[in-house]
């Protein structure tokens, strides 16, 4: 197994790129992995080296699709079987690292980010390759899983071994795997001496350096999943992740059901249409986007502070945009008449430099 495996799970969305110095070579690649288009842009290295880098990343995608797939046979499905049996077992390394990261981030989010609710996700029909109409689950079945309260704290990790004391725990890394994979992809590129690049999967991305001396121009998808809500510029090393109710959903008897399940109710989270965060690493940005979506317009601020997130934009069900002051300074909204609610700063600081 490759020491730098990674995964991307969602669909591609358009993103803008800043201008580029004509003397700086730019290599743009797009490939399909896990039914998802992934864009990689590499700046300032010879074409042959850029092609080799992308080919290496694509191979890692294939490996990690097998390792982290929540319903196809592989290391994660075998791990879930052993967790349900309550046995002590050696966890595959590719799964163990995500278990450890997930446990930490779940605690910081008050378990609003909760990869242990795989059974609920399956019950709602989101552990399948196609999203054709699906009958919503029986209320009693949902209630029983909520009452069982599966969390990452039910798993006891001892070195490379683990044991679970709650048979209803089933891991699904759909809300963290892509972010962790993007982090590994960027690390891989840096190890190859590539310091100016962007890896984008479904509009979720991490960018390092710049594009020929210009910042990367990133579009934020509209809350309906189409159009552009606004854009921002990033440079240096930052990740931008969005969770939206448009990403994976199905229609049943005139009602749309989306894939972001609130662990507290067992039903698709309500109150939010989309959340976009900027953070210094993709793994935490991925988990935070989901947690803040579930937290909703009334509680996103508290959860963001607990998770150490400094930039948040949330669109609620009334299409009101909620942002902290630091995010408001960075986002250029397309609609000048957009209703915006600015929160207090997420970090303690001076009035002249709100965060």
Secondary structure by P-SEA (a helix, b strand, c coil): cccccccccbbbbbbbbccccccbbbbbbbbbcccbbbbbbbccccaaaaaaaaaaaaaaaaaaaaacccccccaaaaaaaaaaacccccccaaaaaaaaaaaaaaaaacccccccaaaaaaaaccccccccccccccaaaaaaaaaaccccccccccccccccccccbbbbccccaaaaaaaaaaaaaaaacccccccccccccccccccccccbbbbbcccccccccccccccccbbbbbbbcccccccccccccccccccccccccccccbbbbbcccaaaaaaaaaaaaaaccccaaaaaaaacccbbbbbccccbbbbcaaaaacccccccccbbbbccccccccccccc
